[in-house]
Amino acid sequence: MMAYLLKGVSILGAAPTDLHISDGVISAEPAGQDAEVIDASGLVALPGLVDVHTHLREPGREDAETVETGSRAAALGGYTAVCAMANTSPVADTAGVVEQVWRLGREAGLVDVQPIGAVTVGLAGKQMAELGAMASSAAGVRIFSDDGFCVADPKLMRRALEYVKAFDGVIAQHAEEPRLTEGAQMHEGEVSTRLGLTGWPAVAEEAIIARDVLLAEHVGSRLHVCHVSTAGSVEVLRQAKARGVRVTAEVTPHHLLLTDELASGYDPVFKVNPPLRTRKDVEALRQALLDGVIDVVATDHAPHAVQDKECEWSYARPGMLGLETALPIVLSVFGPKWELIADRMSIAPARIAGLDSHGGDLTRAGTPANLTLVDPAARWVVDPAELASRSRNTPYAGHTLPGRIVATFLRGEATVLDGKAVK
Ligand SMILES: NC(=O)N[C@@H](CC(=O)O)C(=O)O
């Protein structure tokens, strides 16, 4: 196993120091002559990023992404663990499918791939899937979600919340009241009216979050809210947290930056669920992330094949790439707030997902060496053709972003060096 010496690195923005990695952990001692020395002056070390919301598309849509290509995109984005959403084909609603995804992740060996199990059979919202069997499978599923669809039936949602309490699982809800979003193409507001597109009202999200925090409070279980997108949702979460409800929430980089005005050009690269909202929502989401009302940044990395994106707006699939641009976008929005970034993109997501070996303290000997090195001074231009993802649907093509991932280590092994994937 390789040993590394990261010379002159700044851990979370602190004064430069030498960081030793050997035997897969942070070490107090220099590893000796054999250690590979990396000049890390000017670079910032963060615990490896953890994404609680990634779509890897395998099995079923390997033309859009595979576990391997998505893992490579993740490592290049500074991630050491991703939670793979269940809306694959077949759906990840059995121990067999989650184990398959987990095994493919191990084979790729670039990040820890932690499968998310479906809440309901086939994501159909009718019958609870075998949550216990997925939890006790080799994949050890802890997060369950019908993402892409909302668990709209309140009785089913209640039962699922009750069921996962037995193994400290969490239900990650895609909050969208389906009766309020029928035919919706974008955020309901001034822009949708002007464009003549059917709107997805903010209340469709807020009503489900309000219902679900009450259900979670009632049964004393853990709820996680996926991709929060509205100012009203933030207020519901703020109140629930103040009451002590066991709720966590995520926001995507794109909802922290982009607005519904971008739909004006009818370019489907900006079509996403939940939709891009207004400037007021963006401001509220930023504040909520700073306050901790929103716990984590999650990418909702949603690769789509060319034919599913480069078509007329109403036919295009919703979703955008996220893994390779998440940290630069967060840096561009918040600046070098490294403690905040480490918490919201690594420590808190690792805790939510129960990934104990991630999000560790890099100043402590013995911490698993899951980390990433960022060059905050580097600027780069997003070229979709250069992304490692198999898909090209990034909303940031041509944008100049701050912050380049120079290296990523998974249990002490480099997955990225000099900004390039090792395998
Ligand atoms: N977030 C997205 O816009 N798309 C997701 C599923 C979904 O939430 O619709 C996908 O799987 O593509």
The ligand as an ORCA input file, in Angstrom:
! r2SCAN-3c Opt
* xyz 0 1
  N     -33.844     15.387    -10.206
  C     -34.198     15.208    -11.454
  O     -34.519     16.173    -12.142
  N     -34.224     13.987    -12.002
  C     -34.075     12.756    -11.295
  C     -35.348     12.238    -10.729
  C     -36.299     13.281    -10.291
  O     -36.179     13.733     -9.129
  O     -37.166     13.658    -11.066
  C     -33.536     11.713    -12.236
  O     -33.410     10.550    -11.864
  O     -33.193     12.072    -13.376
*
